[in-house]
Every structure is written in structure tokens, then in C-alpha cells.
Amino acid sequence: MQYKPDLKPFKDLPAPPLFNGAPSVVSVLWISNFQFAAFYRNRTQPDQSPVLVIINAAKNEPIHFINYNDVTYGSTGFRFPQFYFHHLPQWNVIFISSGNSVEVAVLHLTGDGKTWEHWMMADSSRVEMPLSATHNETYPLGMALDFSSQLQV
């Protein structure tokens, strides 16, 4: 549901046809006035991994859903799913991390302006959480990007 600044309902977007009609929104990224990224999970089967859906809801056009499945390759069951988005419109890129995954997914906007491409990084260039001092996996509690220089200016 979209609301106006005075909190009056403006637009009601239906849920995508996932999970036999039992989807629940976990996290949403507002990309533009007509495009959203949302993670949905199955209310009736919470042990299933949430899936990323890009929603294209342009005015006077039918709503179009693109299912990207689980782009962060997260595990399920040990804590409630939480996703963190960082959108860089000047690069046409979205970084996505999950509280249940050690990987960060990268999506890039294609030339049509509606479809996002999931970049599969090589093992040597993947963004991953570091191991702990005892060599156990770590999981994010948030996400930020640092654009500072590595070289002295």
C-alpha cells in the first residue's frame, strides 16, 4: 500500500502470485515511483527462504512481477529474515545483504530500465562477511558502503 504525505491511501499493489497465495512482505526498497524491490516469505511455510521480487507498477500499465528467488543464498531457521538494501542510482546498482547469509548480492539495472540483472561474482571478487577470530561464519546486522579513498590524497 502506498500512502500520501497525509497518510491517506494512494495506491494498493497486490501481492505477487507466490507461495499459493500466502506471501508476507519482509523488506521493501523504493527504487522509483513505479518500481520496488521486495522480499516475500511464505506465511504457511516459514522455513522456506524468502524471495526477491521486482515490482514494476507504471501508471496505466499492468503490474509486472519479476521473481529473482533467493539472491543472497541465505539459510533459514536460526533467526527471522531481515534484508538490507543499498541502492546507488548513479551506478544503476543495488547491493543486498541478509541477516541470514554471508554473501552480498549485486543487481544491475539493464538497458530497458525495468529488469535487474543478478551479477554472479567470481570467488575472488565476491562480497562476503569475514570469518570470526574462531573461524566461524559471521552475519550482518546492517549494511553501509564506504567510499573513502584507500590511498592518501
ABEGO torsion letter per residue (X at the ends): XBBBAAGBBABBBBBBBBGGGABBBABBBBABAABBBBBBBBAABAABBBBBBBBBBBBGBBBBBBBAEBAAGBBBGABBBBBBBBBBAAAGBBBBBBAABABBBBBBBBAAGABBBBBBBBAAABBBBBBBAAGBBBBBAEBBBBABBABBX
